[in-house]
Amino acid sequence: MIGHRLRGASLAVLACAVLAACATTEGADGADAANAKPQRDRALAPGLDFAANPDPFPSTYQGLPRENFAIVGATVLTGTDRRIDNGVVVVTDGKIAAVGDASTPVPGGYRVIDARGRYVTPGVIDVHSHLGVYPSPGVMGMSDGNEATSPNTAQVWAEHSIWPQDPGFNTARAGGVTTLHILPGSANLFGGRGVTVRNVPSITMQGMKMPGAPYSVKMACGENPSRVYGSRNQSPATGMGNVAGYRAAFIAAREYKAKWDKWREDGEGSPPTRNLQNETLAGVLDGSILVQNHCYRADEMAVMMDIAKEFGYRITTFHHATEAYKLAPQLAQAGVCAAMWTGWWGFKMEALDAIEENAALVDAQQGSCAVIHSDDPILTQRLNQEAAAALSAGRRAGLNISEEHAIGWITSNAARAIGIADQTGSLETGKRADVVIWSADPFSIYARADQVFVDGALSFDRMDPAYQPTSDFELGQPGYALTAANVAEGAR
């Protein structure tokens, strides 16, 4: 019964519900009462203030069954520029308890995994994925990733299009991917909210949704929005139309936020009417929602950074960023990550001036944040190879980049790029035990993920069919034999 243990674990998620805590306010008495500002009674008017319930679709993620264990004998790349030969990684209650050399003690009763001759890294994080919203089978009825009905659809949330049975989640996990940031498409100036998910089998998207991960908003500059809407005789039809559209949207969001701020301050009258589009962009302005910005050209990235300065928000990450190397110092100075491919280029004009050294040149700047991403259900299975190609190109260009540093492009830097570096992305004490044991050096084309752990739970095992979960939509397909061999083949 292939995947039986994992299927059972995902069903167990449904047995628990997350209860929302009610906000309360303490009353003032005595002299303070006369000077107290009016307080709205949340109990009598639930939901009037959207900030009182910033996440109406809460995570029900519980994690898979796990045990305490230690991995010994491997070469450990921690994601923090450390390489430990003959290393030890100890996992307790789903968290990293210790990382060190062979002298690191292993508590009694822990399962010991002998990983001599193999490598251990943090779980791979894909910061730009459309799994679940553009799933397989790739049919029109499942193409759910872009609300291409208006240049500004900031009101939509990608999580409401996620189909958890997408077989791509399983094949990504077989490639070492433990966390994904699922984004809407790039037809719009504002495509909607993105969400971070844990790569575990689940019946619902809430069962995958990562607790505590910030939301993002997907913005797109360049050819996509102007091409989509210009072809409909609608604005934007040009780059200048794009910029006017961003500015108009943030002007409206700033006015909306000011109305809510005033109402919260003085409590007078009825609250402003909620506007889901402006709620998302108000979250950008107050810093609670991160900006993930599709943008290829250096000159257009510079314009987007100017817009961010005008309205007082910051861009977290530029995606695709094929010309990031041209303004690498400015990105580093502003603390903006660049998520890139290594070998994708030339498929449209704005992608023409790409170079394989892009990530390495961005990384060479002090304070930089270079990330390798997929934007593709196949590439997500081999992000380690894409990072290896970028590392090789950088070395050919004369840059001295170690493997223990470059692994951060798909782990710790990726976590920073989506706002979860405090929880995962590196093998550090107290962080989530998202761990991959590789058959060989992960920068080798021959390396495959042998075992993948999410929060310390074994989620994929290349040698054990019980830990190779499959979607119902993979079963019974002509010419497809469900074996450990072809599951592993999908990870290469």
C-alpha positions in Angstrom: 0.0 0.0 0.0 2.2 2.7 -1.3 2.0 5.9 0.7 -0.3 4.4 3.3 1.5 5.8 6.3 1.6 9.3 4.8 -2.0 9.2 3.6 -3.1 8.2 7.1 -1.1 11.1 8.6 -2.7 13.6 6.3 -6.2 12.4 7.2 -5.3 12.8 10.9 -5.0 16.5 10.3 -8.8 16.7 9.9 -9.3 15.6 13.4 -8.1 18.9 14.8 -9.4 22.4 14.4 -7.6 25.7 15.1 -9.7 28.0 17.3 -9.3 31.7 16.8 -8.6 33.6 19.9 -10.9 36.5 20.7 -9.4 39.9 21.2 -10.2 41.6 24.5 -9.6 45.1 25.9 -9.2 46.1 29.5 -11.5 48.9 30.7 -10.3 52.0 32.3 -11.5 53.2 35.7 -11.1 56.2 38.0 -9.5 59.3 36.5 -8.2 57.3 33.5 -11.7 56.6 32.4 -12.4 60.2 31.6 -9.4 60.4 29.3 -9.7 57.0 27.8 -10.3 56.8 24.0 -13.6 55.1 23.0 -13.2 51.3 22.7 -15.1 49.3 20.1 -16.8 46.2 21.5 -15.3 43.4 19.5 -17.8 40.9 21.0 -20.7 42.9 19.7 -19.3 43.7 16.3 -17.1 40.7 15.3 -15.2 41.1 12.1 -15.9 44.8 11.6 -12.1 45.5 11.9 -10.3 43.4 9.3 -7.1 43.6 11.4 -8.9 41.7 14.2 -8.9 38.6 12.0 -6.0 39.0 9.6 -6.1 35.3 8.6 -9.7 34.0 8.2 -8.4 30.8 6.7 -6.1 29.5 9.4 -3.6 26.7 9.1 -4.6 23.3 10.3 -1.1 21.9 9.7 -0.2 19.2 12.2 2.8 17.5 10.7 3.3 13.8 10.0 4.2 11.2 12.7 7.8 11.6 13.8 10.4 10.2 16.1 13.6 11.5 17.6 16.7 10.6 15.6 20.3 11.4 14.8 22.0 11.4 11.5 25.7 10.5 11.8 28.7 10.3 9.6 27.5 12.6 6.8 29.1 15.6 5.3 26.8 18.4 6.6 26.2 21.6 4.8 24.3 23.7 7.4 23.0 26.5 5.2 25.0 29.0 7.3 28.3 28.7 5.4 29.4 25.7 7.5 30.6 22.4 6.3 31.1 19.6 8.8 32.8 16.5 7.7 31.7 13.3 9.6 29.0 15.4 11.1 26.1 14.7 13.5 22.6 16.2 13.3 20.3 15.5 16.2 16.5 16.0 15.9 14.2 16.2 18.9 10.4 16.7 18.7 10.7 17.9 15.2 13.3 20.5 15.9 17.1 20.7 15.3 18.5 19.9 18.7 22.2 19.8 17.9 24.6 20.0 14.9 28.3 19.3 15.2 31.2 17.0 14.5 31.6 13.3 15.4 32.0 14.1 19.1 28.4 15.5 19.3 26.5 13.2 21.8 23.5 11.3 20.6 20.8 10.9 23.4 19.9 7.4 24.4 16.9 5.8 22.7 17.2 7.9 19.5 17.1 6.2 16.1 20.5 6.5 14.5 20.8 6.9 10.7 24.1 6.0 9.3 24.8 8.5 6.5 28.5 7.8 5.9 29.5 8.7 2.4 26.4 10.9 2.0 25.5 14.6 2.4 23.0 16.3 4.7 21.4 19.8 4.0 18.4 21.8 5.1 15.3 21.1 3.1 15.1 22.8 -0.2 12.8 25.8 -0.4 11.2 26.8 -3.7 10.2 30.5 -3.4 8.4 30.7 -6.8 6.0 27.8 -7.4 2.6 27.4 -9.1 2.1 23.8 -7.9 -1.5 23.3 -7.0 -2.7 26.3 -8.9 -1.4 25.2 -12.2 -1.4 21.5 -11.4 -1.1 18.3 -13.4 -3.2 17.1 -15.2 -2.6 20.3 -17.2 -6.1 20.8 -18.4 -8.2 24.0 -18.7 -10.4 23.0 -15.8 -7.4 22.9 -13.5 -5.7 26.1 -14.8 -6.5 28.2 -11.7 -3.4 30.4 -11.2 -4.2 33.7 -12.7 -7.3 35.9 -12.2 -6.6 37.7 -15.4 -9.8 39.8 -15.3 -8.2 43.1 -14.2 -4.8 44.7 -13.9 -5.3 44.8 -10.2 -6.6 41.6 -8.5 -4.8 42.1 -5.2 -8.1 40.8 -3.6 -7.6 37.2 -4.6 -5.5 34.7 -2.7 -3.6 31.9 -4.4 -4.4 29.5 -1.6 -8.0 29.4 -2.7 -6.9 27.9 -6.0 -4.5 25.3 -4.5 -5.5 21.7 -5.4 -3.6 19.6 -2.8 -3.7 16.4 -4.9 -1.4 17.9 -7.5 1.1 15.1 -8.2 3.7 17.8 -8.5 3.9 18.1 -4.7 5.0 14.5 -4.5 7.7 14.8 -7.2 9.0 18.0 -5.7 9.3 16.3 -2.3 11.3 13.5 -4.0 13.7 16.2 -5.2 14.2 17.4 -1.6 11.7 20.3 -1.5 10.1 20.7 1.9 8.6 24.2 1.6 7.1 26.1 -1.3 5.8 29.6 -1.8 2.8 29.3 -4.1 2.1 32.5 -6.1 -0.5 33.6 -8.6 0.5 34.1 -12.2 2.0 37.3 -13.7 -0.7 38.6 -16.0 -1.6 41.4 -13.6 0.1 44.4 -12.1 -1.1 42.9 -8.8 -1.9 39.2 -9.1 -3.0 38.5 -5.6 -1.7 37.0 -2.4 0.9 34.2 -2.2 1.1 31.6 0.5 3.8 29.4 2.0 3.0 25.7 2.3 4.7 22.7 3.9 5.2 20.0 1.3 3.2 17.2 3.0 0.2 15.2 1.7 -3.0 16.8 2.7 -6.7 16.8 1.8 -7.0 20.6 2.3 -4.8 23.5 1.6 -5.2 24.5 5.2 -3.4 21.3 6.1 -0.4 22.4 4.1 -0.4 26.0 5.1 2.7 27.0 7.1 1.8 28.4 10.5 3.3 31.8 11.1 4.5 32.4 7.5 3.7 35.9 6.2 1.5 36.5 3.2 3.0 38.1 0.1 1.5 39.9 -2.8 2.5 39.1 -6.3 3.4 42.1 -8.4 4.5 41.9 -12.1 6.3 44.5 -14.1 7.3 44.4 -17.7 5.8 42.7 -20.7 3.3 40.4 -19.1 0.7 42.9 -17.8 1.1 45.4 -20.7 0.8 42.6 -23.2 -2.3 41.0 -21.6 -4.3 44.1 -21.1 -3.0 46.1 -24.0 -4.2 43.3 -26.3 -7.7 44.0 -24.9 -7.5 47.8 -25.6 -7.3 48.3 -21.9 -4.7 50.0 -19.7 -1.9 49.2 -19.1 -0.6 48.8 -22.7 2.9 50.1 -22.1 5.6 50.3 -19.4 4.4 53.8 -18.5 0.9 52.5 -18.1 2.2 49.8 -15.8 3.8 52.4 -13.5 0.7 54.6 -13.5 -1.3 51.5 -12.4 1.0 50.7 -9.5 0.9 54.3 -8.3 -2.9 54.7 -8.5 -3.4 51.4 -6.6 -1.1 52.5 -3.8 -2.7 55.9 -3.6 -6.0 54.2 -3.1 -4.6 51.8 -0.6 -2.9 54.6 1.4 -6.2 56.5 1.6 -8.0 53.3 2.7 -5.4 52.6 5.4 -5.7 56.2 6.7 -9.4 55.9 7.1 -9.0 52.7 9.1 -6.2 54.1 11.2 -8.3 57.1 12.0 -11.3 55.0 13.0 -9.1 52.8 15.2 -7.7 55.9 16.8 -10.8 57.8 17.6 -13.5 55.1 17.5 -16.1 57.5 16.1 -18.9 56.5 13.8 -19.1 53.4 11.8 -16.0 51.6 10.4 -15.0 52.2 6.8 -16.4 49.8 4.3 -14.1 46.9 3.8 -12.3 46.6 0.4 -10.5 43.3 -0.1 -8.2 44.7 -2.8 -7.1 47.6 -0.6 -6.8 45.4 2.5 -4.0 43.5 0.8 -2.2 46.6 -0.4 -2.6 48.2 3.0 -0.8 45.2 4.4 2.0 46.0 2.1 2.1 49.5 3.4 2.2 48.4 7.0 4.8 45.8 6.3 2.7 42.7 7.2 2.5 41.5 3.6 5.7 41.0 1.6 6.2 42.1 -2.0 7.2 39.3 -4.4 7.9 41.2 -7.6 8.1 39.5 -11.1 10.6 41.7 -12.9 13.3 40.8 -15.5 15.1 44.0 -16.5 17.5 46.0 -14.4 16.0 49.3 -15.4 12.5 48.2 -14.5 13.7 46.8 -11.1 15.1 50.3 -10.4 11.8 51.9 -11.2 10.0 49.4 -8.9 12.4 50.3 -6.1 11.6 54.0 -6.7 7.9 53.3 -6.4 8.5 51.5 -3.2 10.3 54.5 -1.8 7.5 56.8 -2.9 4.9 54.9 -0.9 7.1 53.8 2.0 7.1 50.0 1.5 9.9 47.6 0.7 10.3 45.0 -2.0 11.3 41.6 -0.4 12.3 39.7 -3.6 12.5 40.3 -7.3 11.6 37.1 -9.2 13.2 35.9 -12.4 15.5 38.9 -12.3 17.6 37.9 -15.3 19.4 41.3 -15.2 19.9 41.4 -11.5 23.7 41.3 -12.0 23.5 44.8 -13.6 22.3 46.4 -10.3 23.6 43.9 -7.7 25.1 46.6 -5.5 21.8 48.5 -5.3 19.9 45.3 -4.5 22.3 44.4 -1.7 22.2 48.0 -0.3 18.4 47.9 -0.2 18.2 44.4 1.2 16.2 43.0 -1.7 16.6 39.4 -2.6 16.9 38.2 -6.2 15.4 34.9 -7.2 16.8 33.6 -10.4 17.1 30.7 -12.8 20.5 29.8 -14.2 19.9 28.6 -17.7 16.5 30.0 -18.7 16.7 32.9 -21.1 15.6 34.3 -24.5 12.0 33.2 -24.5 10.9 36.9 -24.7 12.7 40.2 -25.2 12.9 41.1 -21.5 14.6 37.7 -20.8 17.2 38.2 -23.6 20.2 39.6 -21.6 20.5 36.8 -19.1 23.8 35.2 -18.1 24.6 32.0 -16.2 26.8 33.9 -13.7 23.8 36.0 -12.6 23.3 34.4 -9.2 27.0 34.3 -8.4 27.5 38.0 -9.3 24.5 39.0 -7.2 25.9 36.9 -4.4 29.3 38.5 -4.6 27.9 41.7 -3.1 28.2 42.1 0.7 24.7 41.8 2.3 23.2 40.2 -0.8 20.5 37.6 -1.1 20.8 35.4 -4.1 18.1 32.7 -4.6 17.6 29.9 -7.1 13.9 29.3 -7.9 11.9 27.2 -10.3 8.6 28.6 -11.6 8.2 25.2 -13.0 6.9 21.7 -11.9 9.9 20.0 -13.5 12.7 22.3 -12.4 11.5 22.3 -8.8 12.5 18.6 -8.7 16.1 19.5 -9.4 16.8 22.9 -7.8 20.1 21.5 -6.5 21.2 21.0 -10.1 20.2 24.5 -11.1 22.2 25.8 -8.1 25.1 23.7 -9.2 25.1 25.2 -12.6 25.1 28.7 -11.1 27.9 27.8 -8.8 30.0 26.4 -11.7 29.4 29.5 -13.8 30.5 31.7 -10.9 33.7 29.7 -10.5 34.4 29.9 -14.2 34.1 33.7 -13.8 36.8 33.7 -11.2 34.6 33.9 -8.1 35.7 31.8 -5.1 32.4 30.3 -4.0 32.2 27.3 -1.6 29.5 24.6 -1.7 28.7 25.3 1.9 27.9 28.8 0.9 26.1 28.1 -2.4 23.7 25.7 -0.7 22.1 28.8 0.9 20.8 29.8 -2.5 18.1 27.1 -2.2 17.8 27.0 1.6 18.7 29.9 4.0 18.5 32.7 1.4 15.3 31.2 0.1 13.8 31.3 3.6 14.8 34.9 3.9 13.2 35.7 0.6 9.8 34.6 1.8 10.1 35.7 5.4 10.5 32.4 7.2 14.2 32.4 8.0 13.4 32.4 11.7 11.7 29.0 11.4 13.6 27.1 8.7 16.2 27.2 5.9 19.2 26.2 8.0 20.4 23.5 10.3 20.5 25.5 13.5 19.4 24.6 17.0 15.7 25.3 17.6 14.7 25.5 13.9 12.3 23.2 12.2 13.9 19.9 11.3 13.5 20.2 7.5 16.4 17.9 6.4 17.5 16.1 3.3 19.9 13.2 3.1 21.5 13.1 -0.3 23.0 10.1 -2.0 26.0 12.2 -3.0 27.3 15.7 -3.1 24.0 17.7 -3.8 26.0 19.7 -6.4 26.6 16.6 -8.4 24.3 15.7 -11.3 24.2 12.2 -9.9 22.9 13.2 -6.4 19.4 12.2 -5.5 17.4 12.8 -2.3 17.5 9.5 -0.4 15.4 10.7 2.6 13.4 13.9 3.1 12.2 15.0 6.6 9.6 17.8 7.2 9.5 18.9 10.8 11.5 15.8 11.7 9.0 13.5 10.0 10.1 11.1 7.3 8.2 12.4 4.3 10.0 10.6 1.4 12.4 7.6 1.3 13.8 6.6 -2.0 14.3 3.0 -0.8 10.9 2.5 1.0 7.7 2.6 -1.1 5.7 3.2 2.0 7.2 6.7 2.0 6.7 7.5 -1.7 3.2 8.9 -1.6 1.3 9.2 -4.9 -1.7 11.2 -6.0 -4.8 9.3 -7.1 -4.3 11.1 -10.4 -1.0 9.1 -11.0 -2.7 5.8 -10.6 -3.8 3.7 -13.5 -2.3 5.9 -16.2 -1.4 4.0 -19.4 2.3 3.2 -19.6 3.0 4.3 -16.0 4.3 1.6 -13.6 4.1 2.8 -10.0 7.5 1.7 -8.7 10.2 3.1 -6.5 12.4 3.3 -9.6 10.2 5.7 -11.6 9.5 7.8 -8.5 13.2 8.3 -8.0 13.6 9.0 -11.8 11.2 11.9 -11.3 13.6 13.4 -8.8 16.5 13.5 -11.2 
